[in-house]
């Protein structure tokens, strides 16, 4: 099982990566193109799902946290040290902490 410090580090990375995908101006052009792509076939469930994925901090954050955790576990050679269920709980911990950071950040913008 990875340490609480590593979970915190991955949560910070997940928070930042989620902000990049969903909000940052760096990817505005890509989001506009994906939205235009979806509007060409507005009843496409697949296209709507892709646009929802990149515009929702919860949706993006979940998959980004999983990807970061998987890369971390493989690079640090920890993938085979614990059962898959343990890694599932680690994924929940990383994604949960990252979304808490996103919620905190969003609440600061409103106030």
C-alpha positions as CSV (number, residue, x, y, z in Angstrom):
1,X,0.0,0.0,0.0
2,X,1.3,3.4,-0.8
3,X,2.0,5.9,1.9
4,X,-0.3,8.8,3.0
5,X,2.4,11.2,1.7
6,X,2.3,9.6,-1.7
7,X,-1.5,9.7,-1.8
8,X,-1.4,13.4,-0.9
9,X,1.2,14.0,-3.7
10,X,-1.0,12.1,-6.2
11,X,-4.0,14.0,-5.0
12,X,-2.3,17.3,-5.6
13,X,-1.2,16.2,-9.1
14,X,-4.7,14.9,-9.8
15,X,-6.2,18.3,-8.7
16,X,-3.8,20.2,-11.0
17,X,-4.3,17.9,-14.0
18,X,-8.1,18.1,-13.6
19,X,-7.9,21.9,-13.5
20,X,-5.8,21.8,-16.7
21,X,-8.3,19.6,-18.5
22,X,-11.5,21.3,-17.3
23,X,-10.7,24.9,-16.7
24,X,-7.3,26.2,-17.9
25,X,-7.1,28.4,-20.9
26,X,-4.2,26.4,-22.3
27,X,-6.8,23.8,-23.5
28,X,-9.6,26.2,-24.4
29,X,-9.0,25.6,-28.1
30,X,-9.3,21.9,-27.7
31,X,-12.4,22.2,-25.7
32,X,-14.0,24.5,-28.3
33,X,-13.1,22.0,-31.1
34,X,-14.5,19.1,-29.2
35,X,-17.7,21.1,-28.5
36,X,-18.1,21.9,-32.2
37,X,-17.5,18.2,-33.0
38,X,-20.3,17.3,-30.6
39,X,-22.6,19.9,-32.0
40,X,-22.3,18.4,-35.5
41,X,-24.1,15.3,-34.2
42,X,-25.9,16.6,-31.1
43,X,-27.8,13.3,-30.5
44,X,-24.6,11.2,-30.5
45,X,-24.3,9.5,-27.0
46,X,-20.6,8.9,-27.6
47,X,-19.9,12.5,-28.5
48,X,-22.0,13.8,-25.6
49,X,-20.1,11.5,-23.2
50,X,-16.7,12.8,-24.4
51,X,-17.7,16.4,-23.9
52,X,-19.2,15.6,-20.5
53,X,-16.0,13.9,-19.5
54,X,-13.8,16.9,-20.3
55,X,-16.1,19.4,-18.7
56,X,-16.9,17.8,-15.4
57,X,-14.3,17.9,-12.6
58,X,-15.7,14.8,-11.0
59,X,-15.7,12.8,-14.3
60,X,-12.2,13.9,-15.4
61,X,-10.8,13.8,-11.9
62,X,-11.8,10.2,-11.4
63,X,-10.0,9.0,-14.5
64,X,-7.1,11.3,-14.1
65,X,-6.6,10.1,-10.5
66,X,-6.7,6.5,-11.8
67,X,-4.2,7.1,-14.5
68,X,-1.8,8.9,-12.2
69,X,-2.1,6.1,-9.6
70,X,-1.5,3.4,-12.2
71,X,1.6,5.2,-13.6
72,X,2.9,5.7,-10.1
73,X,2.4,2.1,-9.1
74,X,4.1,0.8,-12.3
75,X,7.0,3.3,-12.2
76,X,7.7,2.6,-8.5
77,X,7.3,-1.2,-9.1
78,X,4.5,-1.4,-6.5
79,X,1.8,-2.8,-8.8
80,X,2.3,-6.4,-7.8
81,X,2.9,-5.8,-4.1
82,X,-0.7,-5.5,-3.1
83,X,-4.0,-7.1,-4.3
84,X,-6.0,-5.2,-6.9
85,X,-8.7,-4.4,-4.3
86,X,-6.1,-2.4,-2.3
87,X,-5.2,-0.4,-5.4
88,X,-8.9,0.3,-5.9
89,X,-9.1,1.8,-2.4
90,X,-6.0,3.8,-3.2
91,X,-7.7,5.1,-6.3
92,X,-10.7,6.1,-4.2
93,X,-8.4,7.9,-1.8
94,X,-6.5,9.8,-4.5
95,X,-9.7,10.8,-6.4
96,X,-11.5,11.8,-3.2
97,X,-8.7,14.0,-2.0
98,X,-8.3,15.6,-5.4
99,X,-12.0,16.4,-5.7
100,X,-11.9,17.9,-2.2
101,X,-9.2,20.2,-3.4
102,X,-11.3,21.1,-6.5
103,X,-14.4,21.7,-4.3
104,X,-12.3,24.0,-2.0
105,X,-10.9,25.8,-5.0
106,X,-14.4,26.3,-6.5
107,X,-15.8,27.6,-3.2
108,X,-13.1,30.2,-3.0
109,X,-14.1,31.5,-6.5
110,X,-17.7,32.0,-5.5
111,X,-17.0,33.9,-2.2
